[in-house]
Amino acid sequence: MRFRFPLACVPKFVAVVFASVLFLFGVVLIGGPVRGADRVDFNAEVRVLLSDKCFLCHGPDEGTREAGLRLDIREDAIESSAIVPGSPDDSEILARITSDDPDFVMPPPSTGKTVSAEEAETIRRWISQDAPYDEHWAFVAPRRPELPDVQTRKWVRNEIDHFVLAELESRSLTPSPQADPETLARRLSLDLVGLPPTLEQLDRLVNAEPQAEAMDAFAGELMKSPHFGERWARWWLDVARYSDSAGYEKDLPRSVWFYRDWVIDAMNRDMPYDQFIVEQIAGDLLSGATQSHRVATGFLRNSMTNEEGGADPEQFRVEGMFDRVDAIGKAILGITTQCAQCHTHKYDPISHTEYYQIFAALNDFHEGCISVYTPEQADIRDEIADAIADIENRLREITPDWKEKVAAWAAKVASEQPTWTVMKPTTVPFEGQKFGLLEDGSIISESYAPSKASNDFSLTTHVGTITAVRLDALMHPQLPRGGPGRSVDGTGALSEFKLKIQPTAKDAKAIDIKFVRAVADVNPPRRDLKPRYRIKEASKDDRVVGPIEYAIDGDEKTAWTTDLAPGRRNQPRHAIFVPESPIVIDGEATLTFTMVQKHGGWNSDDNQNFLIGRYRFSITDSDVIPETTVNTSILPLLKIPAAQRSAAQWKQLFSQWRLTQDSFAPQNREIESWWSRYPETATQLVAVSKVTPRETFVLNRGDFLSPTERVRADAPAFLHPMETSDSPDRLRFARWLVSKDSPTTPRVIVNRIWQAYFGRGLVSTPEDFGFQSASPSHPELLDFLARELIDSGWSLQHIHRLIVDSATYRQSSIASAGSWREDPENEWISRGPRRRVEAEMVRDIALSASGLLNTKIGGPSIYPPAPRFLFEPPTSYGPKVWALDSGETQYRRSLYVHQYRSIPYPPLQVFDAPKGDASCVRRECSNTPLQALVMLNEPQFVDTARALASRTLREVHPTDRADAPGETDCQRIIHAFRLCTSRTPDADEIDVLTNLLNEQRVAFSAEPGSSANDDKASERLEDLIGVPLHSCLQLTGQTPAELAAWIVVSRTILNLDETITKS
């Protein structure tokens, strides 16, 4: 027996023929290579076979490896005699895979896998050729190949065609003729901007000479269109897990449309792909990071978040990290990482430890939420800041000794400040809302956010004397807009603040402290609650918010709020509460601080909380408590010696001091007037880097409660090395992803672009370029495109242009029977693509053809018509907002439709739009009866049929020819047909539609009588045409019957397979 281990130790279930090749650090050859067609291609023929049938038990994963045998490393396979290079008959692997003994054969019968005679012969030939282990094609950096020679050079338009034609000719196949101008124009328009061409564009292209140049110019025109960014942003948003909600049980709405618009803008500007990736992974870490850079990190924050009651914040933070690694693996690296989350990958060379090294590179940020400004809002913000600065400059000019006065005031205020002792609770509530204790003694509220709460926080300490209690409402990056509240505005409201003291002395009674005075650094005027925070019957809600006194007035209908309106609401705040008399307890006592917060709305599933998100309790025994206090951010500056203050710090102090000067009252009022103009802004989820990155540990079986050894950020060994520098790990990792040495990154993205055009990638497994991936159909073309991407400065538009300019792309999708027989999946690209368009295009084509499409770019998501029951229990976990848009807003492109993960928008879901639960690199393309029902009956598709009918009747005027009574109908049918399909119908199609039109005219022309059935028929007719019957002629210029007949014809054309197909 040749193995160096007893065969008895190899159990029956060893699921793998002793096949080899998983990963190869270098090419090892024994003897000279076999050349020509007889040479076995290790990657294409052997690796795929062995990865499928051997590596589970004889691959990289020690946990499932049997008998200590590895077949993924050549030296190990040879040492065990599983493979004897040049000697198939002496190789145990061949004996095993060809055996008919169920106790000896590999793979074992229990695996359900077998090796066919043809596969065994491939293994035999490979071993006879010295069993060379080639590096996996995807793990070697792409090199620019030589252009292959072709016979039909006249067909070639650019380099792509060389590679495609060479492959076709090698298989005795010929390319299809070029598509006709109408088909090609439609294909270009759908592919590049996601919309059908206009009739004007079609007419121009059909009549153009020379046509090839006109089509080239048309492609360039489309790529310069702002709609190009919309179409290709949707393509990227699939892999970015974009959605307008948080997912999980509550699936709360979230504001992330700034990220969506950032992607649109990046695509339109042709942002280099390396920059595109770096900004999304580490934009916040770039020098001089702007709002745009920070918004880009929304890619990381598109992971789902769980605010279900009782959810452990750390557990779901880790789940989010797993999602990020998965998305980066699929979308950027083309590597399946999820297996390595729990154990070493069983097929690909990524170990359990290496997975957490990638994890560590990303494990350095807070899950932040910032205020974001549109360009118009940013201009207003800057104008306000400049105006206030000008006023303060004038005040300083008329007060030459201002610095001395500010210094004296600051010294006085500093001398009046009590010394505070932080009270860090040892007991916090155990409930759906989670409370974390931070190092500074503050408490942060996480996870579930109730709309109303009353929470006690306790500790036992030596008390002594208490003359005042301080409550700090503090900022934190993970709070909305940084806090200090948890509301969508980053604000909170305190209904009542209470303190109970229970001395530990025997028989001592508890003391409920009565506060008689309170001061705060923010005291908004009394006002009603905002609509978001009101009860369901808003008119009956008499709760109010206002100054700090409301927190100690014993009335839970009043509350102190930190909300001082936009521009100043997101700052740290503090309040000081003074008891009726000093509290003196000589000994230990339990202090219980109670935060009563009852000013939230009625629906905790709609972000209606009004809670303070981070707070800290302190006490003092100072004899003097100031009557007023200053802004919290000013307090640290008071401790800085005057000589050491910076210019910015002096300005901050001046801004506070001027409020104390009666002579400045007019200017202070003017400044307040400017603040009142500050814009209300949206928010965006972003990554906010931590000052000190978290420590990362390998998690046993992926369990966040089972950390093992510590790891540091690094790259998997089978890929190119990560640079060592002083840059933050996440930034190093981002740059590593798009290094010019990366073997997979450029291949993966050009493959996905190719897939978008042809329906199938050059590698048919776009998420997996590992050992179990499909081999590239055109490996040299894939490498050529990858090198073109890098050498063009990572220009995605350069790749787009290469593809759409190629003769390969411009082939007709109509092919000969032989082509379909020899290339049924169009793997060798012997014809043009023909495929149903994506979900968003289905709706957008209908809107565009009907003339309803609103082409506005960017902005908040929209709410087109949808069944109300979808957003109510039990369909939805809790009531969800679907603020139905009216007018032209509801007809914006489908890219902008608000998308709940748990309740996807039905017209898009039925056509296979992803929900955003996970990164999606390849959409399914189903064909179901539901799709036809949606296109026939969904309200907006009915609207498009009405609008298409009206547009057709309006744009094609009646003819006066007496000898051609049906000419107008014919021209109108052609017009509507072209709007939907971009081609002219043939005579048979015109006849079918004409007959339908006439039948419907007859059906709708019957005069309504007085019977109940006639009344119902009138109602149905009115519902179809969308206007009152008696007003139809006046409003539309058509009788109800005529308009209804054309609506049915329009509905029919819109529902043609050809209307929603790219040919």
Protein Blocks (a to p, Z undefined) as FASTA:
>chain_A
ZZfcdfklmcfklgcdfbehjbdcbdcdedjddedjklccfklmmmmmmmmmmmmmmcmb
lklpghhiafkbmklmmmnomacghilklpmklmmmmpcbfklgccdfklopacdfklmm
mmmmmmmnopaacddfklpccddddddddfblmlpmblmlmmmmmmmmmnopacdddddf
klmmmmmmmmmnopacdfklmmmmmmgccfklmmmmmmmmmmmpmklmmmmmmmmmmmno
pafbebjjlopacdfklmmmmmmmmmmnopafklmmmmmmmmmmpghiafklmmmmmmmm
mpccdfbehiafklmmmmmmmmmmmmmmmmmnopafklmmmoccfkbccdfklmmmmmmm
mmmcccdddddddfklmmmmmmmmmmmmmmmmmmmmmmmklmmmmmmmmmmmmmmpccdd
ddddfbdcddfbdcdddfkopacdehjadfbdcddddddddfkjafbdcddddddfkbgh
hiabfbfnopacdfbacdddddfbehiacdddddfbdcdfbdcddddddfklpcfblmlp
ccdcddfklmmnopakbccdfbeoehilmccdddddddfbdcddedddddddddddfkbc
fblknopaccdfbdcddddfbfbdcfbdcdfklmmmmmpcfklpcfklmmmmmmmmmmmp
mklmmmmmmmmmmmmmpccddddddddddfbacdddddehhiaklccbdddddddfkbcc
ddddfbdfklmmmmmmmgcklmklmmmmmmmmmmmmnopafblclkbccfkbccdfblml
mmmmmmmmmmnoopaklmmmmmmmpmklmpcfbdcfklmmmmmnomnopaccdddddfkl
mmmmmmmmnopaccbegdjdddddddfklmpcfkbmbacdddddehjllmgcfklpccdf
klccfklmmnopaehlaccfbdcddddfklmmmmmmgmklmmmmmmmmmmmmmmmccdfb
fklmmlmmmmmmmmmmmmmnopacdfklmmmmmmmmmmmmmmmmpccdfbfklmmmmmmm
mmmnopafklmmmmnopafklmmmmmmmmmmmmmpmklmccZZ
